């Protein structure tokens, strides 16, 4: 039994029963693929059900507002994915009459759909012979064939795609892709792979040469940016002052609190005396409470944030993006996770 046959047999007997695997509807598969990008299955599954229920068809999705989509997406991170989904849904509604395409060439032209996602949707929905290459697939190929080329280098990306294309079973490309991805997720894991249970361990280069923990190789190219966020909590007669974020930067178009960002960590005294605070608020605030600084980790950024509860100053001049909102209506807005958790606890919502 060869490599492909062994993986396919293993997959048939061990695959997880996931809702998007019980359909060939490209719209449903698209929902799952976008939601699961950079997200663990168990974390993403509730979001999949949430979106599938709210938008049972792409026509329903296309009719949504950005605020509605971001609210459903709240807590999942990488919010540009949610915004891209809305753009794609509207384009599909206009260009394809609300019928989500299953053809690779049509899919690759849509917003937020790259080679991997287009290959996944087309092979899972219409059995198109397109090889999927994600982190799981690259890891399986690197270990089994003993490839030391970095998986995130330009040369490596081409090499792993070429090998995935050569391995692809043209008779059952959808099944093959699912098997490769599931095998990487469940057995050939990044850490502590289950080599003893591996159906192809006798042919695995990494296992035979004691290189399981060395493969795959990945270039370290990510530079982490540190940012310091000082959020001002201002309350007036049961209403809280909020800010609608701009269309660029993190958490685009979502809602948070008035914010003073500084280039470095400052003490409260330094912050109050800083020109940044004066530029934000227009006055030196009187503090009611300061909450401890916490750290929020994003892919390329580390956000150090704290909340400062200040006395409402009737002289405060509202900026165009600021507005007061009744506390009971906070659940209607899409808030970054750190803001949502703080306000929920603070107001006991």
Order of alpha helices (4+ residues) and beta strands (2+ residues): alpha-alpha-alpha-alpha-alpha-alpha-alpha-alpha-alpha-alpha-alpha-alpha-beta-beta-beta-beta-beta-alpha-alpha-beta-beta-beta-beta-alpha
